[in-house]
Amino acid sequence: MTTLGIVKRGIQRANKDAVAALAKLGTATVHEAMGRTGLALPVLPPIQPGTRAGGSAVTVLLQPGDNWMMHVAAEQIQPGDIVVAACITPNIDGFFGDLLATSFRARGATGLVIDGGVRDVQTLREMAFPVFARAHCAKGTVKATLGSVNIPIVCAGALVNPGDAVIADDDGVVVVPADRAVEVAAAAVKREANEEAKRRRLAAGELGLDIYEMRGMLAAAGLRYID
């Protein structure tokens, strides 16, 4: 069966409570809690520093220079979803702008992650709509060739299945498989609490050498202090 010309409806989304918990944490914490897996390549920065977004993925497979499927995807968005888009071949045309952002927001989308270009960037910033994109490009797109919605895609090197939990911030984009969202959320919350305790100790003047019990390992590795 071809992977083009498909819109899958009624996808199985990640657990909402788990997605909400993950969305409050940084991508680095989630990535570590998931065994250092799930990261997309670091090529999708937020259009505005300090932006954070998370949700269940509505995936979009685009044709180069054609944003038809972005409009098709809007119908599939449910509150709390994040749209994740990739192209069948590398392309940085302006697939997305303020009009689509208005539509996505009205449907309840928490943001967009796209391995492609976006435009109307100043307006998107004023709207405070979270967008993580490979490029800013004023070049317009057509609506002529079918892609697909809610099929597995590869976005900046990361496999994204529809319904997966996707978290994005200044550090990058991380994908948590829907069937692991509850497990990873619990591990990430535990890790964050552990890091907060260490943060307090470091702020009080303790050294990482002692907190992490590094001195013995460093000595065994041959580190010498010379006065």
One Martini backbone bead per residue (centre of mass of N, CA, C, O) as a GRO file, in nm:
protein
  227
    1MET     BB    1   0.096   0.036   0.023
    2THR     BB    2   0.077   0.350   0.000
    3THR     BB    3   0.200   0.660   0.166
    4LEU     BB    4   0.009   0.813  -0.021
    5GLY     BB    5  -0.302   0.951   0.034
    6ILE     BB    6  -0.319   0.959   0.363
    7VAL     BB    7  -0.571   0.947   0.635
    8LYS     BB    8  -0.549   0.900   0.973
    9ARG     BB    9  -0.789   0.807   1.198
   10GLY     BB   10  -0.800   0.748   1.527
   11ILE     BB   11  -0.559   0.777   1.695
   12GLN     BB   12  -0.317   0.674   1.930
   13ARG     BB   13  -0.261   0.839   2.213
   14ALA     BB   14  -0.098   0.953   2.451
   15ASN     BB   15  -0.099   0.999   2.764
   16LYS     BB   16  -0.203   1.291   2.897
   17ASP     BB   17  -0.052   1.302   3.170
   18ALA     BB   18   0.226   1.233   3.053
   19VAL     BB   19   0.247   1.468   2.857
   20ALA     BB   20   0.220   1.692   3.069
   21ALA     BB   21   0.473   1.612   3.228
   22LEU     BB   22   0.678   1.632   2.993
   23ALA     BB   23   0.619   1.937   2.912
   24LYS     BB   24   0.761   2.045   3.191
   25LEU     BB   25   1.015   1.934   3.069
   26GLY     BB   26   1.311   1.883   2.948
   27THR     BB   27   1.469   1.731   2.690
   28ALA     BB   28   1.714   1.629   2.848
   29THR     BB   29   1.559   1.476   3.066
   30VAL     BB   30   1.399   1.288   2.879
   31HIS     BB   31   1.635   1.164   2.729
   32GLU     BB   32   1.771   1.040   2.979
   33ALA     BB   33   1.517   0.879   3.086
   34MET     BB   34   1.527   0.715   2.787
   35GLY     BB   35   1.834   0.635   2.735
   36ARG     BB   36   1.939   0.835   2.521
   37THR     BB   37   1.676   0.887   2.340
   38GLY     BB   38   1.479   1.056   2.070
   39LEU     BB   39   1.653   1.252   1.920
   40ALA     BB   40   1.682   1.502   1.725
   41LEU     BB   41   1.830   1.688   1.531
   42PRO     BB   42   2.003   2.009   1.576
   43VAL     BB   43   1.776   2.177   1.340
   44LEU     BB   44   1.511   2.282   1.542
   45PRO     BB   45   1.461   2.572   1.625
   46PRO     BB   46   1.324   2.818   1.772
   47ILE     BB   47   1.187   3.124   1.673
   48GLN     BB   48   1.183   3.160   1.999
   49PRO     BB   49   1.333   3.202   2.267
   50GLY     BB   50   1.190   3.002   2.531
   51THR     BB   51   1.045   2.781   2.396
   52ARG     BB   52   0.765   2.553   2.467
   53ALA     BB   53   0.661   2.210   2.374
   54GLY     BB   54   0.373   1.975   2.387
   55GLY     BB   55   0.258   1.649   2.255
   56SER     BB   56   0.063   1.487   2.033
   57ALA     BB   57   0.115   1.347   1.727
   58VAL     BB   58   0.072   1.504   1.417
   59THR     BB   59   0.143   1.381   1.109
   60VAL     BB   60   0.344   1.506   0.821
   61LEU     BB   61   0.362   1.451   0.466
   62LEU     BB   62   0.552   1.622   0.234
   63GLN     BB   63   0.587   1.806  -0.043
   64PRO     BB   64   0.773   1.986  -0.231
   65GLY     BB   65   0.635   2.300  -0.222
   66ASP     BB   66   0.384   2.165  -0.043
   67ASN     BB   67   0.090   2.243   0.187
   68TRP     BB   68  -0.173   2.074   0.175
   69MET     BB   69  -0.140   1.881   0.434
   70MET     BB   70  -0.172   2.100   0.649
   71HIS     BB   71  -0.476   2.138   0.602
   72VAL     BB   72  -0.554   1.845   0.651
   73ALA     BB   73  -0.439   1.826   0.944
   74ALA     BB   74  -0.624   2.026   1.097
   75GLU     BB   75  -0.869   1.823   1.124
   76GLN     BB   76  -0.693   1.620   1.327
   77ILE     BB   77  -0.689   1.810   1.553
   78GLN     BB   78  -0.638   1.807   1.901
   79PRO     BB   79  -0.627   1.889   2.204
   80GLY     BB   80  -0.268   1.872   2.262
   81ASP     BB   81  -0.144   1.882   1.997
   82ILE     BB   82   0.137   1.817   1.776
   83VAL     BB   83   0.289   1.917   1.489
   84VAL     BB   84   0.459   1.691   1.257
   85ALA     BB   85   0.695   1.767   0.993
   86ALA     BB   86   0.777   1.633   0.664
   87CYS     BB   87   0.973   1.556   0.382
   88ILE     BB   88   1.050   1.353   0.112
   89THR     BB   89   1.245   1.599   0.063
   90PRO     BB   90   1.453   1.835   0.090
   91ASN     BB   91   1.291   2.141   0.225
   92ILE     BB   92   1.260   2.525   0.278
   93ASP     BB   93   0.999   2.616   0.238
   94GLY     BB   94   0.700   2.801   0.321
   95PHE     BB   95   0.467   2.598   0.474
   96PHE     BB   96   0.433   2.818   0.719
   97GLY     BB   97   0.199   3.044   0.888
   98ASP     BB   98  -0.028   3.249   1.037
   99LEU     BB   99  -0.282   3.108   0.925
  100LEU     BB  100  -0.220   2.821   1.021
  101ALA     BB  101  -0.180   2.899   1.316
  102THR     BB  102  -0.470   2.986   1.361
  103SER     BB  103  -0.592   2.709   1.297
  104PHE     BB  104  -0.437   2.533   1.497
  105ARG     BB  105  -0.520   2.684   1.753
  106ALA     BB  106  -0.829   2.643   1.722
  107ARG     BB  107  -0.783   2.319   1.752
  108GLY     BB  108  -0.536   2.292   1.994
  109ALA     BB  109  -0.254   2.343   1.932
  110THR     BB  110   0.087   2.362   2.070
  111GLY     BB  111   0.238   2.319   1.783
  112LEU     BB  112   0.546   2.313   1.571
  113VAL     BB  113   0.724   2.060   1.383
  114ILE     BB  114   0.974   2.130   1.116
  115ASP     BB  115   1.142   1.991   0.828
  116GLY     BB  116   1.145   2.315   0.741
  117GLY     BB  117   0.976   2.594   0.638
  118VAL     BB  118   0.903   2.932   0.750
  119ARG     BB  119   0.677   3.208   0.790
  120ASP     BB  120   0.586   3.488   0.950
  121VAL     BB  121   0.767   3.517   1.207
  122GLN     BB  122   0.686   3.773   1.356
  123THR     BB  123   0.388   3.693   1.390
  124LEU     BB  124   0.438   3.430   1.541
  125ARG     BB  125   0.568   3.569   1.781
  126GLU     BB  126   0.324   3.748   1.856
  127MET     BB  127   0.141   3.486   1.898
  128ALA     BB  128   0.298   3.259   2.054
  129PHE     BB  129   0.366   3.026   1.848
  130PRO     BB  130   0.505   2.725   1.851
  131VAL     BB  131   0.818   2.697   1.661
  132PHE     BB  132   1.004   2.434   1.486
  133ALA     BB  133   1.272   2.498   1.251
  134ARG     BB  134   1.501   2.488   0.991
  135ALA     BB  135   1.357   2.749   0.847
  136HIS     BB  136   1.349   3.072   0.697
  137CYS     BB  137   1.090   3.131   0.438
  138ALA     BB  138   0.920   3.320   0.187
  139LYS     BB  139   0.856   3.093   0.017
  140GLY     BB  140   0.612   2.957  -0.147
  141THR     BB  141   0.331   2.739  -0.193
  142VAL     BB  142   0.151   2.470  -0.299
  143LYS     BB  143  -0.164   2.283  -0.413
  144ALA     BB  144  -0.109   1.953  -0.578
  145THR     BB  145   0.021   1.725  -0.379
  146LEU     BB  146   0.021   1.432  -0.225
  147GLY     BB  147   0.032   1.319   0.090
  148SER     BB  148   0.029   1.274   0.451
  149VAL     BB  149  -0.160   1.163   0.750
  150ASN     BB  150  -0.076   0.972   1.005
  151ILE     BB  151   0.222   0.870   0.963
  152PRO     BB  152   0.518   0.760   0.951
  153ILE     BB  153   0.809   0.959   1.030
  154VAL     BB  154   1.103   1.159   0.946
  155CYS     BB  155   1.240   1.399   1.181
  156ALA     BB  156   1.544   1.484   1.196
  157GLY     BB  157   1.606   1.155   1.239
  158ALA     BB  158   1.320   1.100   1.370
  159LEU     BB  159   1.092   0.885   1.477
  160VAL     BB  160   0.735   0.936   1.401
  161ASN     BB  161   0.441   0.858   1.549
  162PRO     BB  162   0.130   0.866   1.580
  163GLY     BB  163   0.090   0.989   1.922
  164ASP     BB  164   0.338   1.076   2.009
  165ALA     BB  165   0.555   1.221   2.223
  166VAL     BB  166   0.639   1.575   2.196
  167ILE     BB  167   0.937   1.761   2.277
  168ALA     BB  168   1.015   2.123   2.294
  169ASP     BB  169   1.317   2.330   2.287
  170ASP     BB  170   1.621   2.483   2.300
  171ASP     BB  171   1.764   2.182   2.293
  172GLY     BB  172   1.511   2.047   2.131
  173VAL     BB  173   1.392   1.721   2.013
  174VAL     BB  174   1.163   1.477   2.156
  175VAL     BB  175   1.073   1.126   2.131
  176VAL     BB  176   0.788   0.947   2.267
  177PRO     BB  177   0.654   0.670   2.279
  178ALA     BB  178   0.335   0.607   2.355
  179ASP     BB  179   0.399   0.326   2.517
  180ARG     BB  180   0.623   0.510   2.711
  181ALA     BB  181   0.514   0.767   2.853
  182VAL     BB  182   0.465   0.682   3.147
  183GLU     BB  183   0.747   0.575   3.213
  184VAL     BB  184   0.912   0.831   3.131
  185ALA     BB  185   0.772   1.034   3.311
  186ALA     BB  186   0.852   0.906   3.579
  187ALA     BB  187   1.160   0.918   3.530
  188ALA     BB  188   1.178   1.227   3.480
  189VAL     BB  189   1.068   1.324   3.752
  190LYS     BB  190   1.284   1.185   3.920
  191ARG     BB  191   1.526   1.324   3.789
  192GLU     BB  192   1.448   1.616   3.858
  193ALA     BB  193   1.456   1.581   4.166
  194ASN     BB  194   1.755   1.497   4.179
  195GLU     BB  195   1.867   1.761   4.047
  196GLU     BB  196   1.762   1.956   4.260
  197ALA     BB  197   1.929   1.848   4.492
  198LYS     BB  198   2.203   1.906   4.354
  199ARG     BB  199   2.164   2.207   4.311
  200ARG     BB  200   2.166   2.281   4.611
  201ARG     BB  201   2.451   2.173   4.674
  202LEU     BB  202   2.604   2.348   4.469
  203ALA     BB  203   2.501   2.624   4.583
  204ALA     BB  204   2.653   2.551   4.870
  205GLY     BB  205   2.958   2.443   4.744
  206GLU     BB  206   2.964   2.184   4.635
  207LEU     BB  207   3.114   1.922   4.462
  208GLY     BB  208   3.100   1.705   4.204
  209LEU     BB  209   3.332   1.522   4.303
  210ASP     BB  210   3.154   1.440   4.559
  211ILE     BB  211   2.866   1.383   4.471
  212TYR     BB  212   2.986   1.169   4.238
  213GLU     BB  213   3.237   1.016   4.333
  214MET     BB  214   3.527   1.078   4.159
  215ARG     BB  215   3.807   1.048   4.298
  216GLY     BB  216   3.865   0.744   4.274
  217MET     BB  217   3.842   0.727   3.963
  218LEU     BB  218   4.062   0.933   3.899
  219ALA     BB  219   4.292   0.783   4.038
  220ALA     BB  220   4.260   0.518   3.872
  221ALA     BB  221   4.316   0.684   3.596
  222GLY     BB  222   4.580   0.887   3.692
  223LEU     BB  223   4.532   1.131   3.855
  224ARG     BB  224   4.733   1.425   3.930
  225TYR     BB  225   4.860   1.627   4.188
  226ILE     BB  226   5.041   1.943   4.163
  227ASP     BB  227   5.233   2.179   4.374
   0.00000   0.00000   0.00000
